[in-house]
Amino acid sequence: MTAPNELRLLPWSGPGDKPCYLSTDDPDGYMSRLADNVEAAQLDTAAQLLEGVSEILDAEDVDPVELRRLSHALNGALKDVFRVAVSRGHLLAAGEPQRN
């Protein structure tokens, strides 16, 4: 079983927005692959947001509702990307090989 300092922070949260962790010795197990896929989707969503944000911000007549919606989307994406970064940093510190 995995040591407590080697738990993987999962890319989703539980009730009350509390972090979820995975304890496994199998980096290719079902839950590890699911977490990898969710992380990839979160990073892809953030990349797509970044592609469109400059166009919206450069527009002179931006609708305040559109800016608010964009702010909420960017806030969510930033939280997701930060969680992925923290999780991967912990994996590297624990000595697991980095997977792409």
N, C-alpha and C positions, 0 to 999 in steps of 0.2 A: 504494500500500500504506500501511497505517497506521503512524504513527511509534511507536517502542517505548513512549513514555510515554502513548500513546493506546490501548493494548491493553485489551480488555474482560475483566474478571474474570468468568468464567462461574460459574453457580450450582451447580456440582458440582466435585468434586475428582478428581484422577487417582490413580494408584498411590501408596501411601505417604501418602495424604491431601495430596498436593501440589496447589497451585492450578492451574487450567487457564485459559488466556487465549485470546481470539479476536482475530485480526487481520483486519479487513475494512474496506472502504470503503463497504459496503452495509448500512446499519442495518435494511433490510427483507429481507435475505437469509435463507436457510433457517436457518442457525445462530443468527443474531440473533433471529429469531422463536422458535426453539426455546428459547433462553435466556430470552426474555421470558415464554414460557409456563411454564417451570419456575419462574422467580421468582414469577410470579403464583400458582402452586400452592403454593409454599413459604409465601408471605405468607398465603394463605387457610388453610393448615393451622395456622399460628401464631394466626390470629384465632379459629379454632374451638377451639383449646386454651385460649385466654384466656377464651372464653365459659364453659367448663366448670370452670375451675380454682377460681373462688371458691366454687362449690357444694361441691366436694370439700374445700377447705381450711376451710370453715365447719362442716363436719360434725363432730360431737363424737366419733364412734366410727369414725374413718378407719382402714382397714386399712393397716398399714405396707407391705405389698406393693403396694397401690394407690398409695400416696404415692411409693414408689420408682419405679414405672412412670411416674407423672406427672412425676417429676423428670427421668427419662431423656427423655421426650417433650419437655418444656420445654427441656431442654438442647439437643437436636437442633434444635428450632425456633428457639431463640435464635441458634445458630450459623448457620443458614440466613438468618435475617433480618439478622444482622450482615454476612454476605457480600454480601447484596443491597444493603445500605446502603453498604458500601465500594465496590462496583461502580458504583452510581449516583453516588456522590460523585466517583469518578474520571471518569465520563462527563461530569458537569457541569464538572469542572475542565478537561477536555479541550475544552470548548466545544461539545459535541454538544447538540442540542436535546433537552429532556426530553420523553419520551413517557409517556402515561398508559395 
